[in-house]
Amino acid sequence: MEYRNDGAVTGEPLINSTARVVVIGGGVVGCSVLYHLAKNGWTDVVLLERQELTSGSSWHAAGGLFSITRPNVAAEMHRYTFQIYKELEIECGQSCGFHFTGGLNICRTQDEIDSNAIMQSACRRLGIESHFISLDEVKERAPVLDTAHMVGALWEEEGGHVDPASATQAFAAAARQLGATIHRHTPVIATNQCTDGSWDVVTKGGTIHAEYVVNASGLWGREVARLAGIELPLMPVEHHYLVTENIGLIENLGFELPQINDNETGCYARQEGMGLLLGAYEDTCVHWAKSGTPPDFGHELLPDDLSRMEWNFEKSVEIIPCLAKAGVKRVINGPMIFSPDLSPLIGPHPARRNYFCANGVMAGFNQGAGIGRVLSEWIIQGEPELDIFHWDVARFGDWASPAYTEATTHYFYENRSEKVFPYQEFEAGRPIHEPQVYDRLAEAGGVFGSSFASEHPNWFAAAPCQSDSLTYRQPNWWGPVADEGKRIRNELGLMEFSTMAKFEISGPSAETWLNYVMANRMPKLGRMVLTPMLSDKGRVIGDFSVARMEEDRFMVLGADYMQLSFMRHFNRFLPRDGVSLRNLSPDLAGLHICGPNAQALMSRLAAGDMDTTNFRFMSAGTISLAGIEDVMVFRVSFTGECGYEMYLPKDRQLALFDRLRAEGAGLGLGLVGTRSLMHTRLEKSFPAWGLELSPDYTAQDCNVMAHVKPDKGDFVGREAVLNYGPPRENSATFTVDAGDCAIWGDEAIFLDGEPVGYVSSGGWGPEVNEHIALGYLRPDAYHAGGTYAVEILGDLHAAELQVKPLYDPTGSRMRA
């Protein structure tokens, strides 16, 4: 397919026949990627733009800037982007149209106060400060506002806006000054991968042979990806904003209004000239060009339909009364392209070597510089400096079909004004994959979540068809999950356990290869080990259980939603011969039993002897169980109790499930969900992937050095391990006097009234009957007996540092 800007121009003649990187797309994201590559020393880089720079979505964006957001990686991206505009103007001499005004988050309800308080506390980790101000202060900072419909507001210093065209051109100018090349009117018509992983990027003006390709094609991200044989889950949506005529109140102010965010109505506003720009995430989502973005679309707009933002406008008039009489100078209805969760798709695509994505960026002028920074680090260094999995293109698998993408973008766009609550699950696009035992679990009151498109029970209600209550405090599942935890501690729990990434590594070189990609030493036959997987820089990029099933066959288990990210890393080192790698995650189902009666149940059902002498803690084997052949069994449990994980073909799961329930009835067996797993592990201070363990940490930071064996020989990250300095942070466990509140993660930790760390995860210990928080402290702030507090919804709650696990600190229960 050809992408031409019109019938006359078919492409500039190329002056480059080779380049280290070709960036496809001349919007703010593509220009930022180009700039950051050049700034970091790679000047042999080329950007190809099908029309003019800013064509597509960049030119008509509102350009608003804010830093207070979640998750932390997004806040860091926003902050970096905000800071770089000031530097960029000086560096290239091109104005970005940068306005440093500060920002107001309007709070109409107590829930919105709570939501902002949570973000405020989370951002302390990054040094991004904000504070609640009185309604009188709101009027002083933004006299256009009527505070009658507000209960409060959060003020952030790093708020403002840029001119979209100027900011894009500034990145482009700075990149050119550093030696990068930009070709306009040069549509890409083919991207062909060579056998060595490099690319031939074909245009009408010639072909560039490049080591890497970056797809930053905005509205055409899907079409450009298809040139490389890739399907990206993206869907364009129409989006309105309007600009008013001059408003007398603003003309007489003498200062510029701050950025105003009214999240509860999905609206945002800022000053534009002597009027206002008002944008809205309408309550009616209208998709555009669902089957493909027109190749000749450029600086056009779509027909406006202000009736779609009528409700948003009426709500905005409540707090900005001058809007009611303001004339409308301009209406913008332009397309934006979104991923299923409305977050960017960035990073190396797991299906293609040396192919990087920078797609689906909703807030390009708030995130574009951060994305350019991260991608340049990833390309040049082999890894980014931040854990950006929340935005990694690898978080979606083939199950993210066009129908799923349409359903989810529709839901999240229309519900953009809705707050996201802790542990909230979303029904849009579900279900996709259900376990064979789904109906049994549903009949028993299972309340389901989804992970990497697979349904699993989070907890069990007293009756079927229940759902989570949404609150920042203790939800309706708090008590039932505590009861499930007590069952695990005192009797026996049965858990559906299919949502694990399951890899088979086999072949004569399997052990040698695993010893190279994993940090721990590989186990003996019939045994298993826990091991981190490290990056070249010694950061933790995976956390696995590895079991040796045969001399030359291993099972590797990890977080299910990371499976494509893991495969991407595995494939980087996979030799041509001697090692076979298979992702069995789609083929195998799992069940898990845990509790002091687990061994008795296994002994009743197993063909062989399963007592501790014959199948001790961290044993692994393939056995006949309840008459079902070839069940892989691992004696391990993240709950800290005696437990067994069992994996078998999906079509046999129901038979084993029924036998376990029948035989376990006399042993106190009950169904338990994954939330009980996550709460019981808190009592053991067990770190969890994506919470305590992530690429943000080295193995030393997160206290997993016991599973790192530098003496075994060379492995990925070994040189970095040998050169670790002192820990940057210390992992810590706290009990917290949280009362009827709850600890969810990201809360700031204070020592003697000063912030010194943050909570990574929290919950309720069912056996110790206390609120528990796991987190990280500055090394100089780790003091047994110190006066600590955790910030919950804006208030400080007393906390006590625990220097050993609260439950069974010696681990005797697991080994019993």
Solvent accessible surface area in square Angstrom, and as a share of the most:
residue,aa,sasa,rsa
1,M,146,0.65
2,E,63,0.28
3,Y,7,0.03
4,R,78,0.28
5,N,21,0.11
6,D,67,0.35
7,G,72,0.69
8,A,90,0.70
9,V,53,0.30
10,T,53,0.31
11,G,19,0.18
12,E,49,0.22
13,P,111,0.70
14,L,30,0.15
15,I,143,0.73
16,N,28,0.14
17,S,79,0.51
18,T,81,0.47
19,A,7,0.05
20,R,93,0.34
21,V,0,0.00
22,V,0,0.00
23,V,0,0.00
24,I,10,0.05
25,G,9,0.09
26,G,1,0.01
27,G,15,0.14
28,V,5,0.03
29,V,15,0.09
30,G,0,0.00
31,C,0,0.00
32,S,0,0.00
33,V,0,0.00
34,L,0,0.00
35,Y,1,0.00
36,H,4,0.02
37,L,0,0.00
38,A,4,0.03
39,K,95,0.40
40,N,80,0.41
41,G,55,0.53
42,W,29,0.10
43,T,61,0.35
44,D,66,0.34
45,V,2,0.01
46,V,0,0.00
47,L,0,0.00
48,L,2,0.01
49,E,7,0.03
50,R,22,0.08
51,Q,21,0.09
52,E,67,0.30
53,L,6,0.03
54,T,6,0.04
55,S,11,0.07
56,G,1,0.01
57,S,34,0.22
58,S,14,0.09
59,W,68,0.24
60,H,12,0.05
61,A,31,0.24
62,A,13,0.10
63,G,5,0.05
64,G,20,0.19
65,L,0,0.00
66,F,54,0.23
67,S,0,0.00
68,I,4,0.02
69,T,22,0.13
70,R,98,0.36
71,P,42,0.27
72,N,18,0.09
73,V,15,0.09
74,A,6,0.05
75,A,0,0.00
76,E,19,0.09
77,M,0,0.00
78,H,5,0.02
79,R,51,0.19
80,Y,47,0.18
81,T,0,0.00
82,F,2,0.01
83,Q,71,0.31
84,I,3,0.02
85,Y,0,0.00
86,K,85,0.36
87,E,94,0.42
88,L,0,0.00
89,E,48,0.22
90,I,152,0.77
91,E,69,0.31
92,C,14,0.09
93,G,70,0.67
94,Q,58,0.26
95,S,65,0.42
96,C,0,0.00
97,G,20,0.19
98,F,37,0.15
99,H,70,0.31
100,F,109,0.45
101,T,22,0.13
102,G,2,0.02
103,G,1,0.01
104,L,0,0.00
105,N,6,0.03
106,I,0,0.00
107,C,0,0.00
108,R,33,0.12
109,T,61,0.35
110,Q,106,0.47
111,D,60,0.31
112,E,3,0.01
113,I,34,0.17
114,D,2,0.01
115,S,20,0.13
116,N,0,0.00
117,A,2,0.02
118,I,25,0.13
119,M,28,0.13
120,Q,15,0.07
121,S,5,0.03
122,A,2,0.02
123,C,0,0.00
124,R,51,0.19
125,R,82,0.30
126,L,35,0.18
127,G,51,0.50
128,I,8,0.04
129,E,96,0.43
130,S,7,0.05
131,H,81,0.36
132,F,69,0.29
133,I,11,0.05
134,S,58,0.38
135,L,58,0.29
136,D,108,0.56
137,E,63,0.28
138,V,0,0.00
139,K,86,0.37
140,E,123,0.55
141,R,74,0.27
142,A,0,0.00
143,P,36,0.22
144,V,4,0.02
145,L,2,0.01
146,D,52,0.27
147,T,24,0.14
148,A,86,0.66
149,H,84,0.38
150,M,10,0.04
151,V,84,0.48
152,G,7,0.07
153,A,0,0.00
154,L,1,0.01
155,W,15,0.05
156,E,3,0.02
157,E,91,0.41
158,E,38,0.17
159,G,0,0.00
160,G,0,0.00
161,H,10,0.04
162,V,0,0.00
163,D,59,0.31
164,P,12,0.08
165,A,45,0.35
166,S,27,0.17
167,A,0,0.00
168,T,0,0.00
169,Q,66,0.29
170,A,0,0.00
171,F,0,0.00
172,A,0,0.00
173,A,24,0.18
174,A,1,0.01
175,A,0,0.00
176,R,106,0.39
177,Q,113,0.50
178,L,63,0.32
179,G,44,0.42
180,A,8,0.06
181,T,28,0.16
182,I,20,0.10
183,H,9,0.04
184,R,82,0.30
185,H,35,0.16
186,T,1,0.00
187,P,1,0.00
188,V,6,0.04
189,I,39,0.20
190,A,25,0.20
191,T,4,0.02
192,N,80,0.41
193,Q,66,0.29
194,C,41,0.25
195,T,144,0.84
196,D,93,0.48
197,G,2,0.02
198,S,9,0.06
199,W,2,0.01
200,D,41,0.21
201,V,0,0.00
202,V,34,0.20
203,T,6,0.03
204,K,86,0.36
205,G,25,0.24
206,G,30,0.28
207,T,59,0.34
208,I,0,0.00
209,H,71,0.32
210,A,0,0.00
211,E,69,0.31
212,Y,35,0.13
213,V,0,0.00
214,V,0,0.00
215,N,0,0.00
216,A,6,0.05
217,S,10,0.07
218,G,32,0.30
219,L,1,0.01
220,W,9,0.03
221,G,0,0.00
222,R,7,0.03
223,E,8,0.04
224,V,7,0.04
225,A,0,0.00
226,R,101,0.37
227,L,38,0.19
228,A,9,0.07
229,G,55,0.53
230,I,4,0.02
231,E,118,0.53
232,L,10,0.05
233,P,18,0.11
234,L,5,0.03
235,M,7,0.03
236,P,0,0.00
237,V,0,0.00
238,E,22,0.10
239,H,12,0.06
240,H,0,0.00
241,Y,16,0.06
242,L,4,0.02
243,V,0,0.00
244,T,3,0.02
245,E,78,0.35
246,N,88,0.45
247,I,13,0.07
248,G,40,0.39
249,L,82,0.41
250,I,3,0.01
251,E,85,0.38
252,N,128,0.66
253,L,30,0.15
254,G,82,0.79
255,F,97,0.40
256,E,59,0.26
257,L,2,0.01
258,P,3,0.02
259,Q,6,0.03
260,I,2,0.01
261,N,13,0.07
262,D,4,0.02
263,N,58,0.30
264,E,29,0.13
265,T,3,0.02
266,G,6,0.06
267,C,6,0.04
268,Y,35,0.13
269,A,2,0.02
270,R,14,0.05
271,Q,14,0.06
272,E,52,0.23
273,G,56,0.54
274,M,84,0.38
275,G,1,0.01
276,L,1,0.00
277,L,4,0.02
278,L,2,0.01
279,G,0,0.00
280,A,0,0.00
281,Y,32,0.12
282,E,1,0.00
283,D,73,0.38
284,T,65,0.38
285,C,9,0.06
286,V,46,0.26
287,H,29,0.13
288,W,37,0.13
289,A,25,0.19
290,K,99,0.42
291,S,109,0.71
292,G,23,0.22
293,T,3,0.02
294,P,48,0.30
295,P,55,0.35
296,D,91,0.47
297,F,17,0.07
298,G,1,0.01
299,H,81,0.36
300,E,82,0.37
301,L,67,0.33
302,L,20,0.10
303,P,118,0.74
304,D,77,0.40
305,D,55,0.29
306,L,63,0.32
307,S,74,0.48
308,R,34,0.12
309,M,3,0.01
310,E,98,0.44
311,W,108,0.38
312,N,2,0.01
313,F,56,0.23
314,E,93,0.42
315,K,51,0.22
316,S,2,0.01
317,V,36,0.21
318,E,51,0.23
319,I,2,0.01
320,I,3,0.01
321,P,62,0.39
322,C,30,0.18
323,L,3,0.01
324,A,66,0.51
325,K,193,0.82
326,A,21,0.16
327,G,35,0.34
328,V,71,0.41
329,K,110,0.46
330,R,103,0.38
331,V,36,0.21
332,I,8,0.04
333,N,1,0.00
334,G,0,0.00
335,P,0,0.00
336,M,28,0.12
337,I,10,0.05
338,F,0,0.00
339,S,0,0.00
340,P,2,0.01
341,D,56,0.29
342,L,8,0.04
343,S,29,0.19
344,P,3,0.02
345,L,0,0.00
346,I,0,0.00
347,G,0,0.00
348,P,18,0.11
349,H,25,0.11
350,P,31,0.20
351,A,60,0.46
352,R,76,0.28
353,R,151,0.55
354,N,36,0.19
355,Y,0,0.00
356,F,10,0.04
357,C,0,0.00
358,A,2,0.02
359,N,1,0.00
360,G,1,0.01
361,V,28,0.16
362,M,28,0.12
363,A,27,0.21
364,G,12,0.11
365,F,8,0.03
366,N,2,0.01
367,Q,16,0.07
368,G,0,0.00
369,A,0,0.00
370,G,0,0.00
371,I,0,0.00
372,G,0,0.00
373,R,46,0.17
374,V,0,0.00
375,L,0,0.00
376,S,0,0.00
377,E,20,0.09
378,W,29,0.10
379,I,7,0.03
380,I,51,0.26
381,Q,69,0.30
382,G,34,0.33
383,E,16,0.07
384,P,17,0.11
385,E,60,0.27
386,L,34,0.17
387,D,26,0.13
388,I,5,0.03
389,F,34,0.14
390,H,104,0.46
391,W,7,0.02
392,D,5,0.02
393,V,5,0.03
394,A,0,0.00
395,R,25,0.09
396,F,22,0.09
397,G,12,0.12
398,D,151,0.78
399,W,42,0.15
400,A,12,0.09
401,S,44,0.28
402,P,98,0.62
403,A,75,0.58
404,Y,36,0.14
405,T,1,0.00
406,E,58,0.26
407,A,42,0.32
408,T,3,0.02
409,T,0,0.00
410,H,73,0.33
411,Y,71,0.27
412,F,43,0.18
413,Y,0,0.00
414,E,46,0.21
415,N,45,0.23
416,R,101,0.37
417,S,22,0.14
418,E,108,0.48
419,K,38,0.16
420,V,104,0.60
421,F,21,0.09
422,P,28,0.18
423,Y,78,0.30
424,Q,34,0.15
425,E,55,0.25
426,F,52,0.22
427,E,124,0.56
428,A,21,0.16
429,G,27,0.26
430,R,49,0.18
431,P,80,0.50
432,I,57,0.29
433,H,86,0.38
434,E,85,0.38
435,P,20,0.12
436,Q,82,0.36
437,V,0,0.00
438,Y,50,0.19
439,D,93,0.48
440,R,82,0.30
441,L,1,0.00
442,A,30,0.24
443,E,122,0.55
444,A,38,0.29
445,G,0,0.00
446,G,8,0.07
447,V,10,0.06
448,F,26,0.11
449,G,0,0.00
450,S,34,0.22
451,S,25,0.16
452,F,34,0.14
453,A,7,0.05
454,S,31,0.20
455,E,6,0.03
456,H,17,0.08
457,P,1,0.00
458,N,6,0.03
459,W,6,0.02
460,F,23,0.10
461,A,11,0.09
462,A,118,0.92
463,A,45,0.35
464,P,63,0.39
465,C,132,0.79
466,Q,87,0.39
467,S,78,0.50
468,D,27,0.14
469,S,47,0.30
470,L,87,0.43
471,T,37,0.22
472,Y,7,0.03
473,R,89,0.32
474,Q,63,0.28
475,P,13,0.08
476,N,70,0.36
477,W,3,0.01
478,W,23,0.08
479,G,38,0.37
480,P,43,0.27
481,V,1,0.01
482,A,12,0.09
483,D,91,0.47
484,E,14,0.06
485,G,0,0.00
486,K,74,0.31
487,R,83,0.30
488,I,0,0.00
489,R,1,0.00
490,N,90,0.46
491,E,65,0.29
492,L,0,0.00
493,G,0,0.00
494,L,1,0.01
495,M,0,0.00
496,E,3,0.01
497,F,17,0.07
498,S,20,0.13
499,T,24,0.14
500,M,43,0.19
501,A,0,0.00
502,K,0,0.00
503,F,0,0.00
504,E,18,0.08
505,I,1,0.00
506,S,23,0.15
507,G,16,0.15
508,P,122,0.76
509,S,40,0.26
510,A,0,0.00
511,E,64,0.29
512,T,100,0.58
513,W,13,0.04
514,L,0,0.00
515,N,34,0.18
516,Y,80,0.31
517,V,0,0.00
518,M,1,0.00
519,A,0,0.00
520,N,10,0.05
521,R,104,0.38
522,M,12,0.05
523,P,8,0.05
524,K,163,0.69
525,L,96,0.48
526,G,25,0.24
527,R,57,0.21
528,M,6,0.03
529,V,29,0.17
530,L,69,0.34
531,T,1,0.01
532,P,4,0.03
533,M,1,0.00
534,L,0,0.00
535,S,5,0.03
536,D,63,0.32
537,K,81,0.34
538,G,0,0.00
539,R,26,0.09
540,V,1,0.00
541,I,32,0.16
542,G,0,0.00
543,D,49,0.26
544,F,4,0.02
545,S,20,0.13
546,V,0,0.00
547,A,2,0.01
548,R,23,0.08
549,M,21,0.09
550,E,86,0.38
551,E,114,0.51
552,D,65,0.34
553,R,48,0.18
554,F,0,0.00
555,M,1,0.00
556,V,0,0.00
557,L,4,0.02
558,G,3,0.03
559,A,19,0.15
560,D,12,0.06
561,Y,72,0.27
562,M,10,0.04
563,Q,13,0.06
564,L,43,0.22
565,S,16,0.11
566,F,2,0.01
567,M,38,0.17
568,R,43,0.16
569,H,21,0.09
570,F,1,0.00
571,N,75,0.38
572,R,127,0.47
573,F,45,0.19
574,L,58,0.29
575,P,54,0.34
576,R,233,0.85
577,D,119,0.61
578,G,24,0.23
579,V,18,0.10
580,S,54,0.35
581,L,27,0.13
582,R,126,0.46
583,N,38,0.19
584,L,17,0.08
585,S,14,0.09
586,P,81,0.51
587,D,82,0.42
588,L,17,0.09
589,A,3,0.02
590,G,0,0.00
591,L,0,0.00
592,H,0,0.00
593,I,0,0.00
594,C,0,0.00
595,G,0,0.00
596,P,58,0.36
597,N,43,0.22
598,A,0,0.00
599,Q,36,0.16
600,A,45,0.35
601,L,0,0.00
602,M,0,0.00
603,S,57,0.37
604,R,130,0.47
605,L,12,0.06
606,A,15,0.12
607,A,88,0.69
608,G,45,0.43
609,D,90,0.47
610,M,5,0.02
611,D,50,0.26
612,T,47,0.27
613,T,121,0.70
614,N,88,0.45
615,F,19,0.08
616,R,126,0.46
617,F,32,0.13
618,M,22,0.10
619,S,8,0.05
620,A,6,0.05
621,G,17,0.16
622,T,63,0.37
623,I,37,0.19
624,S,26,0.17
625,L,0,0.00
626,A,12,0.09
627,G,69,0.66
628,I,21,0.11
629,E,103,0.46
630,D,87,0.45
631,V,0,0.00
632,M,17,0.08
633,V,0,0.00
634,F,0,0.00
635,R,1,0.00
636,V,18,0.10
637,S,3,0.02
638,F,64,0.27
639,T,0,0.00
640,G,0,0.00
641,E,2,0.01
642,C,6,0.04
643,G,1,0.01
644,Y,0,0.00
645,E,14,0.06
646,M,0,0.00
647,Y,0,0.00
648,L,1,0.00
649,P,44,0.27
650,K,86,0.36
651,D,108,0.56
652,R,88,0.32
653,Q,0,0.00
654,L,47,0.24
655,A,54,0.42
656,L,0,0.00
657,F,1,0.00
658,D,48,0.25
659,R,99,0.36
660,L,0,0.00
661,R,87,0.32
662,A,71,0.55
663,E,57,0.26
664,G,0,0.00
665,A,73,0.56
666,G,71,0.68
667,L,28,0.14
668,G,17,0.17
669,L,25,0.12
670,G,12,0.12
671,L,24,0.12
672,V,0,0.00
673,G,0,0.00
674,T,24,0.14
675,R,7,0.03
676,S,0,0.00
677,L,15,0.08
678,M,47,0.21
679,H,6,0.03
680,T,0,0.00
681,R,4,0.02
682,L,1,0.00
683,E,0,0.00
684,K,9,0.04
685,S,34,0.22
686,F,45,0.19
687,P,44,0.27
688,A,6,0.05
689,W,35,0.12
690,G,38,0.36
691,L,68,0.34
692,E,8,0.04
693,L,4,0.02
694,S,6,0.04
695,P,28,0.18
696,D,46,0.24
697,Y,5,0.02
698,T,20,0.11
699,A,0,0.00
700,Q,51,0.23
701,D,3,0.02
702,C,4,0.03
703,N,118,0.60
704,V,14,0.08
705,M,65,0.29
706,A,78,0.61
707,H,63,0.28
708,V,7,0.04
709,K,61,0.26
710,P,36,0.23
711,D,115,0.60
712,K,45,0.19
713,G,32,0.31
714,D,102,0.53
715,F,4,0.02
716,V,7,0.04
717,G,7,0.07
718,R,67,0.24
719,E,121,0.54
720,A,22,0.17
721,V,10,0.06
722,L,95,0.47
723,N,104,0.53
724,Y,44,0.17
725,G,44,0.43
726,P,122,0.76
727,P,49,0.31
728,R,131,0.48
729,E,42,0.19
730,N,43,0.22
731,S,41,0.26
732,A,8,0.07
733,T,10,0.06
734,F,0,0.00
735,T,9,0.05
736,V,9,0.05
737,D,102,0.53
738,A,1,0.01
739,G,52,0.50
740,D,108,0.56
741,C,16,0.09
742,A,0,0.00
743,I,0,0.00
744,W,36,0.13
745,G,7,0.07
746,D,31,0.16
747,E,16,0.07
748,A,2,0.01
749,I,0,0.00
750,F,19,0.08
751,L,21,0.11
752,D,106,0.55
753,G,49,0.47
754,E,109,0.49
755,P,53,0.33
756,V,9,0.05
757,G,15,0.14
758,Y,8,0.03
759,V,0,0.00
760,S,12,0.08
761,S,5,0.03
762,G,4,0.04
763,G,1,0.01
764,W,53,0.19
765,G,0,0.00
766,P,1,0.01
767,E,68,0.31
768,V,38,0.22
769,N,83,0.43
770,E,74,0.33
771,H,11,0.05
772,I,0,0.00
773,A,0,0.00
774,L,7,0.04
775,G,1,0.01
776,Y,1,0.00
777,L,1,0.01
778,R,116,0.42
779,P,60,0.38
780,D,95,0.49
781,A,2,0.01
782,Y,72,0.27
783,H,89,0.40
784,A,77,0.60
785,G,77,0.74
786,G,23,0.22
787,T,98,0.57
788,Y,6,0.02
789,A,16,0.12
790,V,0,0.00
791,E,8,0.04
792,I,5,0.02
793,L,28,0.14
794,G,39,0.38
795,D,91,0.47
796,L,94,0.47
797,H,37,0.16
798,A,68,0.53
799,A,12,0.09
800,E,108,0.48
801,L,14,0.07
802,Q,38,0.17
803,V,102,0.59
804,K,129,0.55
805,P,39,0.24
806,L,45,0.22
807,Y,25,0.09
808,D,22,0.11
809,P,66,0.42
810,T,113,0.66
811,G,3,0.03
812,S,65,0.42
813,R,88,0.32
814,M,21,0.09
815,R,120,0.44
816,A,73,0.57
